[in-house]
Amino acid sequence: MASDVGKLHVEVEVKSPAEKFWVSLRDSTEVFPKAFPHDYKSIDVLEGDGKAVGSVRLITYSEGSPIVKVSKETIEMVDEANKAVAYRVIDGDLLKYYQSFKCILTVISKGAEGGGSLVKWSCEYEKAHEQVPEPSIIKDFAIKNFQELDAYVLAH
């Protein structure tokens, strides 16, 4: 029996300029474990450079992470001009709950110089079984992550 595809959509307004926010996101392999040790224990690049299409990263979350301790993801699309990246979870705890989980992350400039940006994060997922809840914990984590990254970018 095929399960329904669920969608998750997050939009977060940040004060950081789009270019700076995008660069920090793209450098998340280095930035996140250093800037957010309470969330990320480590991010290891298993294949590729961690940024290009086909790259595979293993993310180990810190003890406080609610349902996911490890997650392996592959980058499926990168559009530097439009500041967009797509990735898919290919292994790890998340797949106990969701058969598939893929996301697109886009950073959009809000026009005027210093006018901040809009971060859009859209995911599609299939639940592994009926009892799996909507991924609201993941949504909340993403929102918090973008807000923390904004504060980090502004401070550096």
Salt bridges, closest charged atoms under 4 A:
GLU11 OE2 - HIS9 NE2 3.30
GLU11 OE2 - LYS120 NZ 3.75
GLU13 OE1 - LYS110 NZ 2.72
GLU19 OE1 - LYS83 NZ 3.38
ASP27 OD1 - LYS51 NZ 2.60
ASP39 OD2 - HIS38 NE2 3.41
ASP39 OD2 - LYS144 NZ 2.91
GLU63 OE2 - LYS41 NZ 2.86
GLU73 OE2 - ARG57 NH2 3.12
GLU76 OE2 - ARG88 NE 2.49
GLU80 OE2 - ARG26 NE 3.18
ASP93 OD1 - LYS96 NZ 3.37
GLU124 OE2 - LYS7 NZ 2.79
GLU134 OE2 - LYS127 NZ 2.75
GLU148 OE1 - HIS38 NE2 3.17
GLU148 OE2 - LYS144 NZ 3.72
